[in-house]
């Protein structure tokens, strides 16, 4: 009998082979994660406990324990306030963006003339709503003034709308919230393009037979939205909320991110800046964990 | 006999509709009202989105006299292209454009390859530590890049391959190298999202495709290259497009790694310093328009890919 099996050290069981190929394919990321992510993160943790001194040959670190954290939390007058404001703004934004993007996705999923054009315009912010152009607009006060004056002269005058809303006797807190949303409507629309995209894809994956059955049973559009669309989209609501939170926290327009940047270049120094971003990161993760555990309890999975 | 009766029933059915004028039938009325409200909403939202573009265009075309004229609101009275030519010159547009195009294409291409490979590895091989690697992918998305900004800057300023090279290291800043390294290893901007998209895409592809290839004697690498990759082209295009667009728009990483170079984000931002006086806003607006023009063109041509992107990747399924 001829032995068909090749002897040698390069003989693995199937399981070992799969293991090896798994590592082989993910190797680029493993290398990148260790060298360009984990290593900088650890460095920044070290920085946050020390004072960084730039010398001619490079840089030198001086260990100063919790001083940076102490400075960020108790001495810097802005940090805690900005952190609170950012978290508060985040909650407002996430609620508004999620509701708006669901609404817009339902609108864009219907049949009407010019649907392709409307979709194309709705997703335009993916291209323009970030980066340099937005930054240039923010630093440009005369541009903002111009926009304000043009907005006021237009059909949608905010002051008139706000005045109208005052007439309706809403509870005080809700009124403030609604007016806040109204004033930020542009930003909310510009920030929800990806979320609309995700919801739209979800809407298209719902089988039409469900709606037909509901209609035969005499359900109204309103009922079938809450009994069919909403439960089936609930996993995507979780995805979108998480995406929005992360997007908000890492966006360079964020006040706290700007503060951290300011401190790094010309403020209290690198050490304090990294300490600030570390506290910030821990807050973000805590919020994400709370949000995920709260929402995933109510999420409905079809299978 | 049957055919005739059906025809007559049909005719009668059509006649019923004739007796009710369109406007009176209550269900139709409700429908029209709904259509009108929907149209107003959609047009309103579209208006809000396009508004900044219109403002930029109108103010970029204005001459100085129009700018000070209170009666000129939207349409400039003596439009000219002075602001555009000035922005074109001060942004060093031709050079910066070519550099930006090269950078964004390179980054898009490298990230497309690396994220596809990693996404495939995570989708199709069940190996030890897989969940840890996936968690790491998500972690790169969640940690704000501002946190590792300074260490990254210092690492590329005094690049020693993490202690492997002797001496005080090479200065890799102001070159494409930092982008090449981070893109090739799938830790660039928003790469966690791309890996996630590719993973979901490959998971939705039928397993039988690879099994057939394995039976024909292909190794996992050949199966990936010859069987899976051709089927994944739509997803590859999407990852490339998003990566290209985000790199083009990016100021954060470009400012850290290439602040001394002639790339569009830097030269556009420098307009604020260069140009003084009342024309600043108009010139900046002209510059911004020239900055987004290539992207708008790309979007107009490949709009289908952007809009259908998430559908195709099966991110939702």
Boltz contact constraints between the chains, C-beta under 6 A:
constraints:
  - contact:
      token1: [A, 18]
      token2: [B, 125]
      max_distance: 6.0
  - contact:
      token1: [A, 19]
      token2: [B, 127]
      max_distance: 6.0
  - contact:
      token1: [A, 21]
      token2: [B, 125]
      max_distance: 6.0
  - contact:
      token1: [A, 21]
      token2: [B, 220]
      max_distance: 6.0
  - contact:
      token1: [A, 22]
      token2: [B, 121]
      max_distance: 6.0
  - contact:
      token1: [A, 22]
      token2: [B, 125]
      max_distance: 6.0
  - contact:
      token1: [A, 22]
      token2: [B, 127]
      max_distance: 6.0
  - contact:
      token1: [A, 25]
      token2: [B, 117]
      max_distance: 6.0
  - contact:
      token1: [A, 25]
      token2: [B, 120]
      max_distance: 6.0
  - contact:
      token1: [A, 25]
      token2: [B, 121]
      max_distance: 6.0
  - contact:
      token1: [A, 26]
      token2: [B, 118]
      max_distance: 6.0
  - contact:
      token1: [A, 26]
      token2: [B, 121]
      max_distance: 6.0
  - contact:
      token1: [A, 26]
      token2: [B, 133]
      max_distance: 6.0
  - contact:
      token1: [A, 28]
      token2: [B, 114]
      max_distance: 6.0
  - contact:
      token1: [A, 28]
      token2: [B, 118]
      max_distance: 6.0
  - contact:
      token1: [A, 28]
      token2: [B, 185]
      max_distance: 6.0
  - contact:
      token1: [A, 28]
      token2: [B, 186]
      max_distance: 6.0
  - contact:
      token1: [A, 29]
      token2: [B, 118]
      max_distance: 6.0
  - contact:
      token1: [A, 29]
      token2: [B, 186]
      max_distance: 6.0
  - contact:
      token1: [A, 31]
      token2: [B, 185]
      max_distance: 6.0
  - contact:
      token1: [A, 32]
      token2: [B, 185]
      max_distance: 6.0
  - contact:
      token1: [A, 32]
      token2: [B, 186]
      max_distance: 6.0
  - contact:
      token1: [A, 32]
      token2: [B, 187]
      max_distance: 6.0
  - contact:
      token1: [A, 33]
      token2: [B, 136]
      max_distance: 6.0
  - contact:
      token1: [A, 35]
      token2: [B, 162]
      max_distance: 6.0
  - contact:
      token1: [A, 36]
      token2: [B, 182]
      max_distance: 6.0
  - contact:
      token1: [A, 36]
      token2: [B, 187]
      max_distance: 6.0
  - contact:
      token1: [A, 37]
      token2: [B, 140]
      max_distance: 6.0
  - contact:
      token1: [A, 37]
      token2: [B, 187]
      max_distance: 6.0
  - contact:
      token1: [A, 40]
      token2: [B, 148]
      max_distance: 6.0
  - contact:
      token1: [A, 40]
      token2: [B, 151]
      max_distance: 6.0
  - contact:
      token1: [A, 40]
      token2: [B, 152]
      max_distance: 6.0
  - contact:
      token1: [A, 41]
      token2: [B, 148]
      max_distance: 6.0
  - contact:
      token1: [A, 43]
      token2: [B, 151]
      max_distance: 6.0
  - contact:
      token1: [A, 44]
      token2: [B, 147]
      max_distance: 6.0
  - contact:
      token1: [A, 44]
      token2: [B, 148]
      max_distance: 6.0
  - contact:
      token1: [A, 44]
      token2: [B, 151]
      max_distance: 6.0
  - contact:
      token1: [A, 57]
      token2: [B, 168]
      max_distance: 6.0
  - contact:
      token1: [A, 58]
      token2: [B, 158]
      max_distance: 6.0
  - contact:
      token1: [A, 58]
      token2: [B, 168]
      max_distance: 6.0
  - contact:
      token1: [A, 118]
      token2: [B, 42]
      max_distance: 6.0
  - contact:
      token1: [A, 119]
      token2: [B, 307]
      max_distance: 6.0
  - contact:
      token1: [A, 120]
      token2: [B, 303]
      max_distance: 6.0
  - contact:
      token1: [A, 121]
      token2: [B, 46]
      max_distance: 6.0
  - contact:
      token1: [A, 121]
      token2: [B, 49]
      max_distance: 6.0
  - contact:
      token1: [A, 123]
      token2: [B, 306]
      max_distance: 6.0
  - contact:
      token1: [A, 123]
      token2: [B, 307]
      max_distance: 6.0
  - contact:
      token1: [A, 124]
      token2: [B, 49]
      max_distance: 6.0
  - contact:
      token1: [A, 127]
      token2: [B, 245]
      max_distance: 6.0
  - contact:
      token1: [A, 127]
      token2: [B, 295]
      max_distance: 6.0
  - contact:
      token1: [A, 127]
      token2: [B, 299]
      max_distance: 6.0
  - contact:
      token1: [A, 128]
      token2: [B, 292]
      max_distance: 6.0
  - contact:
      token1: [A, 130]
      token2: [B, 249]
      max_distance: 6.0
  - contact:
      token1: [A, 131]
      token2: [B, 249]
      max_distance: 6.0
  - contact:
      token1: [A, 131]
      token2: [B, 250]
      max_distance: 6.0
  - contact:
      token1: [A, 131]
      token2: [B, 251]
      max_distance: 6.0
  - contact:
      token1: [A, 132]
      token2: [B, 251]
      max_distance: 6.0
  - contact:
      token1: [A, 132]
      token2: [B, 265]
      max_distance: 6.0
  - contact:
      token1: [A, 132]
      token2: [B, 268]
      max_distance: 6.0
  - contact:
      token1: [A, 133]
      token2: [B, 288]
      max_distance: 6.0
  - contact:
      token1: [A, 133]
      token2: [B, 292]
      max_distance: 6.0
  - contact:
      token1: [A, 135]
      token2: [B, 251]
      max_distance: 6.0
  - contact:
      token1: [A, 136]
      token2: [B, 284]
      max_distance: 6.0
  - contact:
      token1: [A, 136]
      token2: [B, 288]
      max_distance: 6.0
  - contact:
      token1: [A, 142]
      token2: [B, 281]
      max_distance: 6.0
  - contact:
      token1: [A, 143]
      token2: [B, 281]
      max_distance: 6.0
  - contact:
      token1: [A, 147]
      token2: [B, 55]
      max_distance: 6.0
  - contact:
      token1: [A, 186]
      token2: [B, 48]
      max_distance: 6.0
  - contact:
      token1: [A, 189]
      token2: [B, 48]
      max_distance: 6.0
  - contact:
      token1: [A, 197]
      token2: [B, 310]
      max_distance: 6.0
  - contact:
      token1: [A, 198]
      token2: [B, 310]
      max_distance: 6.0
  - contact:
      token1: [A, 201]
      token2: [B, 310]
      max_distance: 6.0
  - contact:
      token1: [A, 201]
      token2: [B, 311]
      max_distance: 6.0
  - contact:
      token1: [A, 201]
      token2: [B, 316]
      max_distance: 6.0
  - contact:
      token1: [A, 202]
      token2: [B, 316]
      max_distance: 6.0
  - contact:
      token1: [A, 205]
      token2: [B, 316]
      max_distance: 6.0
  - contact:
      token1: [A, 246]
      token2: [B, 142]
      max_distance: 6.0
  - contact:
      token1: [A, 249]
      token2: [B, 144]
      max_distance: 6.0
  - contact:
      token1: [A, 250]
      token2: [B, 144]
      max_distance: 6.0
  - contact:
      token1: [A, 252]
      token2: [B, 252]
      max_distance: 6.0
  - contact:
      token1: [A, 257]
      token2: [B, 146]
      max_distance: 6.0
  - contact:
      token1: [A, 260]
      token2: [B, 146]
      max_distance: 6.0
  - contact:
      token1: [A, 270]
      token2: [B, 150]
      max_distance: 6.0
  - contact:
      token1: [A, 277]
      token2: [B, 146]
      max_distance: 6.0
  - contact:
      token1: [A, 277]
      token2: [B, 147]
      max_distance: 6.0
  - contact:
      token1: [A, 281]
      token2: [B, 147]
      max_distance: 6.0
